[in-house]
Amino acid sequence: MSAPYYSGDSVEIYLGDCREVLPALGRTFDAAICDPPYGSTSLAWDRWPTGWTQAVGRVTDSMWCFGSLRMFMANAAEFTQAEWRLSHDVVWEKNKGAGFHVDRIRRVHELASHWYRGAWADVCHEVPVTMDARRHRRDRFSAASDEIHGARGARNYETDEGGPRMLTSVIRAWIKHGSAIHPTQKPLAILTPLIEYAVPPGGSIIDPMAGSCSTAVAARLTGRRAVCIEADEAMCEKAARRLDQGVLPMGDVS
């Protein structure tokens, strides 16, 4: 096994095809985050890498996978043959969408589905909790009440309601094409809750098709370790420079 292309501060990047690198790592991970080519365009890089689901299954029993419904349906056999079972999915709502056909609704979402192998109780599945404060305007009395009790001052008031709320299955996360270093770069706002769900604090995550290595950035910010694999050496270099620059805990959602 060759040395990592990049190593530093709880993150490693390996250059190569994940189907070859994963068996050579000799390690297991709490979970994987996978963003395979969807096979939805004619671009040269947009080709489904046959066999990657089996390779990932050798190093972890828990996996988030980004994709479209068309992608999952077309490649369903690869998941079942590798003994992956579907747990659930979330919808990533984006601020910008892709429309390749004028006779179809412009798609402004992607799916992220969670898969597991073996016993459900053996994999981490901790639903993140958010603090969601909301301000409501409420009516105080009805006209019928006034008829009985007389006028009682202001008819409405505002109240703050909030507190811990379980993460919902629709997650809004804005993309930033202008600052992205990869054409399909995922924002931290969608990666972070997925990592917090499937990887315990201090745990480890593998990203077999890492691209810009946003998974590694999100892992650092949440106190996890990450190993990324990327086949494009130019992208590995860009990701390494990104990781060397450090990340801010607030305000970076790209």
Kinemage of the C-alpha trace (Angstrom):
@kinemage 1
@onewidth
@group {chain A} dominant
@subgroup {mainchain}
@vectorlist {calphas} color= white
{ca met a 1} P 0.000 0.000 0.000
{ca ser a 2} L 1.468 3.344 -1.046
{ca ala a 3} L 1.698 6.259 1.355
{ca pro a 4} L -1.143 8.789 1.485
{ca tyr a 5} L -1.084 11.579 -1.060
{ca tyr a 6} L -1.866 13.926 1.835
{ca ser a 7} L -1.892 13.457 5.593
{ca gly a 8} L -2.588 15.949 8.350
{ca asp a 9} L -4.812 16.776 11.304
{ca ser a 10} L -7.040 13.655 11.350
{ca val a 11} L -7.354 13.534 7.540
{ca glu a 12} L -5.729 11.388 4.849
{ca ile a 13} L -6.107 11.476 1.063
{ca tyr a 14} L -5.180 8.519 -1.145
{ca leu a 15} L -4.758 8.785 -4.900
{ca gly a 16} L -6.285 5.951 -6.899
{ca asp a 17} L -9.341 3.905 -7.771
{ca cys a 18} L -11.315 3.137 -4.606
{ca arg a 19} L -11.873 -0.458 -5.749
{ca glu a 20} L -8.107 -0.970 -5.550
{ca val a 21} L -7.272 1.279 -2.601
{ca leu a 22} L -9.977 0.162 -0.155
{ca pro a 23} L -8.823 -3.498 0.179
{ca ala a 24} L -5.250 -2.325 0.716
{ca leu a 25} L -6.116 0.043 3.566
{ca gly a 26} L -6.522 -2.809 6.037
{ca arg a 27} L -8.853 -0.702 8.172
{ca thr a 28} L -12.532 -0.495 9.011
{ca phe a 29} L -14.602 2.647 9.436
{ca asp a 30} L -17.736 3.669 11.283
{ca ala a 31} L -19.392 4.806 8.057
{ca ala a 32} L -18.873 5.893 4.473
{ca ile a 33} L -20.140 8.889 2.569
{ca cys a 34} L -20.286 8.128 -1.122
{ca asp a 35} L -20.950 10.404 -4.074
{ca pro a 36} L -20.587 8.183 -7.146
{ca pro a 37} L -21.080 9.401 -10.716
{ca tyr a 38} L -24.836 9.310 -11.359
{ca gly a 39} L -24.504 8.359 -15.010
{ca ser a 40} L -27.015 11.031 -15.998
{ca thr a 41} L -24.930 12.932 -18.564
{ca ser a 42} L -22.674 12.216 -21.547
{ca leu a 43} L -19.611 13.618 -19.775
{ca ala a 44} L -16.603 11.306 -19.802
{ca trp a 45} L -16.266 11.223 -15.996
{ca asp a 46} L -19.983 10.527 -15.411
{ca arg a 47} L -19.789 6.728 -15.569
{ca trp a 48} L -20.962 4.347 -12.845
{ca pro a 49} L -17.890 2.540 -11.362
{ca thr a 50} L -19.109 -1.060 -11.259
{ca gly a 51} L -18.143 -2.919 -8.084
{ca trp a 52} L -17.658 0.014 -5.744
{ca thr a 53} L -20.534 -1.014 -3.445
{ca gln a 54} L -18.824 -4.344 -2.749
{ca ala a 55} L -15.501 -2.620 -2.097
{ca val a 56} L -17.042 -0.218 0.420
{ca gly a 57} L -18.832 -3.113 2.127
{ca arg a 58} L -15.462 -4.616 3.017
{ca val a 59} L -14.492 -1.675 5.215
{ca thr a 60} L -17.774 -0.498 6.782
{ca asp a 61} L -21.346 -1.599 7.506
{ca ser a 62} L -22.889 1.881 7.287
{ca met a 63} L -23.065 4.146 4.259
{ca trp a 64} L -24.668 7.356 3.051
{ca cys a 65} L -24.901 7.501 -0.721
{ca phe a 66} L -25.857 10.546 -2.785
{ca gly a 67} L -27.805 9.997 -5.978
{ca ser a 68} L -30.952 10.408 -7.989
{ca leu a 69} L -33.931 8.057 -8.043
{ca arg a 70} L -32.989 7.082 -11.589
{ca met a 71} L -29.455 6.219 -10.448
{ca phe a 72} L -30.598 4.075 -7.540
{ca met a 73} L -33.151 2.202 -9.658
{ca ala a 74} L -30.651 1.542 -12.449
{ca asn a 75} L -28.047 0.135 -10.033
{ca ala a 76} L -30.256 -1.466 -7.376
{ca ala a 77} L -28.790 -4.913 -7.991
{ca glu a 78} L -25.306 -3.758 -7.016
{ca phe a 79} L -26.531 -2.682 -3.595
{ca thr a 80} L -28.447 -5.890 -2.900
{ca gln a 81} L -25.673 -8.140 -4.203
{ca ala a 82} L -23.286 -6.455 -1.778
{ca glu a 83} L -25.817 -7.122 1.025
{ca trp a 84} L -26.620 -3.468 1.589
{ca arg a 85} L -30.068 -2.815 3.049
{ca leu a 86} L -31.837 0.520 2.741
{ca ser a 87} L -32.486 2.277 6.025
{ca his a 88} L -34.034 5.567 4.874
{ca asp a 89} L -33.286 8.608 2.790
{ca val a 90} L -33.252 12.378 3.018
{ca val a 91} L -33.932 15.027 0.415
{ca trp a 92} L -31.294 17.690 -0.151
{ca glu a 93} L -33.101 20.855 -1.275
{ca lys a 94} L -30.811 23.100 -3.312
{ca asn a 95} L -31.001 26.745 -4.272
{ca lys a 96} L -30.047 25.934 -7.853
{ca gly a 97} L -31.175 23.032 -9.955
{ca ala a 98} L -30.297 21.225 -13.138
{ca gly a 99} L -32.620 20.985 -16.104
{ca phe a 100} L -31.400 18.860 -18.993
{ca his a 101} L -34.804 18.503 -20.677
{ca val a 102} L -37.308 21.254 -21.431
{ca asp a 103} L -40.219 18.812 -21.137
{ca arg a 104} L -39.425 17.845 -17.508
{ca ile a 105} L -39.695 19.694 -14.222
{ca arg a 106} L -36.408 21.322 -13.256
{ca arg a 107} L -34.888 19.259 -10.467
{ca val a 108} L -33.713 21.249 -7.446
{ca his a 109} L -33.031 18.325 -5.133
{ca glu a 110} L -30.848 15.277 -4.697
{ca leu a 111} L -31.289 12.219 -2.532
{ca ala a 112} L -28.962 10.905 0.150
{ca ser a 113} L -29.874 7.381 1.177
{ca his a 114} L -28.564 5.495 4.187
{ca trp a 115} L -27.602 1.837 3.794
{ca tyr a 116} L -26.372 -0.727 6.296
{ca arg a 117} L -25.145 -4.313 6.486
{ca gly a 118} L -25.609 -6.795 9.301
{ca ala a 119} L -27.571 -5.926 12.429
{ca trp a 120} L -29.158 -2.469 12.676
{ca ala a 121} L -28.247 -2.262 16.354
{ca asp a 122} L -24.540 -2.560 15.486
{ca val a 123} L -24.338 0.628 13.416
{ca cys a 124} L -24.406 4.179 14.734
{ca his a 125} L -27.686 5.985 14.021
{ca glu a 126} L -27.926 9.076 16.194
{ca val a 127} L -30.429 11.605 14.820
{ca pro a 128} L -28.976 15.127 15.121
{ca val a 129} L -30.961 17.634 17.162
{ca thr a 130} L -31.296 21.242 16.032
{ca met a 131} L -32.280 24.354 17.958
{ca asp a 132} L -35.142 25.854 15.988
{ca ala a 133} L -36.507 29.090 17.453
{ca arg a 134} L -39.621 30.468 15.773
{ca arg a 135} L -41.703 33.581 16.360
{ca his a 136} L -45.483 33.231 16.024
{ca arg a 137} L -48.334 35.738 16.046
{ca arg a 138} L -51.277 34.339 17.959
{ca asp a 139} L -54.862 35.504 18.495
{ca arg a 140} L -55.751 36.213 22.117
{ca phe a 141} L -59.543 36.218 22.120
{ca ser a 142} L -62.327 35.608 19.658
{ca ala a 143} L -65.228 37.953 18.898
{ca ala a 144} L -67.566 35.519 20.631
{ca ser a 145} L -65.498 35.788 23.809
{ca asp a 146} L -65.778 39.599 23.668
{ca glu a 147} L -69.529 39.355 23.592
{ca ile a 148} L -69.463 37.506 26.909
{ca his a 149} L -66.563 39.128 28.749
{ca gly a 150} L -66.322 42.523 27.053
{ca ala a 151} L -63.302 44.006 25.341
{ca arg a 152} L -60.031 42.706 26.835
{ca gly a 153} L -57.274 44.723 25.186
{ca ala a 154} L -55.060 43.602 22.334
{ca arg a 155} L -56.472 40.764 20.263
{ca asn a 156} L -53.140 39.172 19.408
{ca tyr a 157} L -49.610 38.766 20.687
{ca glu a 158} L -46.270 37.358 19.582
{ca thr a 159} L -44.526 34.419 21.167
{ca asp a 160} L -41.158 32.743 20.706
{ca glu a 161} L -41.241 28.989 20.452
{ca gly a 162} L -38.197 26.871 19.999
{ca gly a 163} L -35.918 24.319 21.483
{ca pro a 164} L -34.511 20.962 20.479
{ca arg a 165} L -36.040 19.472 17.344
{ca met a 166} L -35.143 16.261 15.545
{ca leu a 167} L -33.582 16.758 12.135
{ca thr a 168} L -36.180 16.410 9.395
{ca ser a 169} L -35.883 14.392 6.196
{ca val a 170} L -35.700 17.522 4.009
{ca ile a 171} L -32.457 19.461 4.452
{ca arg a 172} L -31.930 22.820 2.761
{ca ala a 173} L -28.301 23.475 1.848
{ca trp a 174} L -27.156 26.068 -0.650
{ca ile a 175} L -24.526 25.244 -3.255
{ca lys a 176} L -21.741 27.668 -4.189
{ca his a 177} L -20.577 27.028 -7.722
{ca gly a 178} L -18.497 30.187 -7.736
{ca ser a 179} L -16.236 29.036 -4.898
{ca ala a 180} L -16.384 25.271 -5.475
{ca ile a 181} L -13.289 23.433 -6.679
{ca his a 182} L -15.254 20.430 -8.013
{ca pro a 183} L -18.286 20.391 -10.340
{ca thr a 184} L -20.365 18.230 -7.969
{ca gln a 185} L -18.991 19.565 -4.668
{ca lys a 186} L -21.349 18.988 -1.734
{ca pro a 187} L -21.868 21.779 0.825
{ca leu a 188} L -20.916 21.264 4.447
{ca ala a 189} L -24.512 21.967 5.448
{ca ile a 190} L -25.664 18.670 3.928
{ca leu a 191} L -22.605 16.595 4.842
{ca thr a 192} L -22.429 17.598 8.503
{ca pro a 193} L -25.771 16.139 9.676
{ca leu a 194} L -25.147 12.922 7.734
{ca ile a 195} L -21.788 12.486 9.447
{ca glu a 196} L -23.239 13.297 12.874
{ca tyr a 197} L -25.949 10.680 12.300
{ca ala a 198} L -23.684 7.806 11.266
{ca val a 199} L -20.333 8.461 12.941
{ca pro a 200} L -19.866 8.869 16.716
{ca pro a 201} L -17.663 11.715 17.999
{ca gly a 202} L -14.040 10.703 17.541
{ca gly a 203} L -15.051 8.049 15.008
{ca ser a 204} L -13.845 7.565 11.456
{ca ile a 205} L -15.389 7.978 8.019
{ca ile a 206} L -14.312 6.884 4.553
{ca asp a 207} L -15.121 8.766 1.346
{ca pro a 208} L -14.188 6.545 -1.623
{ca met a 209} L -14.906 9.113 -4.371
{ca ala a 210} L -13.946 12.238 -2.492
{ca gly a 211} L -13.624 14.939 -5.150
{ca ser a 212} L -12.968 18.197 -3.286
{ca cys a 213} L -12.793 16.321 0.053
{ca ser a 214} L -15.650 18.260 1.629
{ca thr a 215} L -16.295 15.143 3.706
{ca ala a 216} L -12.880 15.630 5.308
{ca val a 217} L -13.620 19.275 6.045
{ca ala a 218} L -16.948 18.382 7.688
{ca ala a 219} L -15.293 15.573 9.632
{ca arg a 220} L -12.694 17.950 11.059
{ca leu a 221} L -15.325 20.448 12.128
{ca thr a 222} L -17.340 17.775 13.954
{ca gly a 223} L -14.439 16.016 15.667
{ca arg a 224} L -14.247 12.945 13.420
{ca arg a 225} L -11.407 11.401 11.405
{ca ala a 226} L -11.627 10.988 7.636
{ca val a 227} L -9.911 9.024 4.895
{ca cys a 228} L -10.596 10.194 1.348
{ca ile a 229} L -9.850 8.449 -1.946
{ca glu a 230} L -9.782 10.309 -5.261
{ca ala a 231} L -8.736 9.059 -8.701
{ca asp a 232} L -7.928 12.477 -10.180
{ca glu a 233} L -4.486 13.665 -9.105
{ca ala a 234} L -5.238 17.283 -10.006
{ca met a 235} L -8.261 17.191 -7.707
{ca cys a 236} L -6.195 15.579 -4.938
{ca glu a 237} L -3.799 18.527 -5.151
{ca lys a 238} L -6.647 21.059 -4.976
{ca ala a 239} L -8.205 19.231 -2.020
{ca ala a 240} L -4.857 19.066 -0.211
{ca arg a 241} L -4.399 22.822 -0.595
{ca arg a 242} L -7.930 23.363 0.668
{ca leu a 243} L -7.283 21.271 3.761
{ca asp a 244} L -3.961 23.002 4.429
{ca gln a 245} L -5.710 26.367 4.427
{ca gly a 246} L -7.841 25.273 7.367
{ca val a 247} L -11.576 25.742 7.817
{ca leu a 248} L -13.711 28.102 9.826
{ca pro a 249} L -16.305 26.668 12.239
{ca met a 250} L -18.893 29.250 11.159
{ca gly a 251} L -20.024 30.668 7.851
{ca asp a 252} L -18.466 28.140 5.469
{ca val a 253} L -21.233 26.116 3.865
{ca ser a 254} L -19.451 25.189 0.649
